[in-house]
Amino acid sequence: MNNLVNLTHKEEKSKTKALGLNFKLLHKFLDFHVG
């Protein structure tokens, strides 16, 4: 059970990381086109 929770936690972390990266890229993209 603990293993499963650990795995889910890791997955959530990587998802959040990917989301943050996408957000940064989007920000750069918008800055480039709007700014």
N, C-alpha and C positions, 0 to 999 in steps of 0.2 A: 504494500500500500504506500509506504513512504517513498519507494522508488518511483511509483506512478506520479505522486505529487511532485517529486523532484523534476521529473521529465516534463510535466505540464508547466512547471515554473520556468524551466529553461526555454520552452517553446514560447511562452508569453514574453520572456525577456528578448528573445531574438525577434519576435514580431514587433515589439516596441522599438527595438533598435532599427529595424527595417523601416518602420513608420517614420521615425525621426530622420533617417537618412533621406527618405522620400520628401519629407517636409523641407529639408535643407535644399535639396535639388530644386524643388518647386519654388522656393524663395529666390534662389539664384536665377532661375528661369524668368520669374516675374521681374526681378530687378533688372535683368538684361533687356527685357522687352518693354517694360513700362518706364524704368529709370532711364 
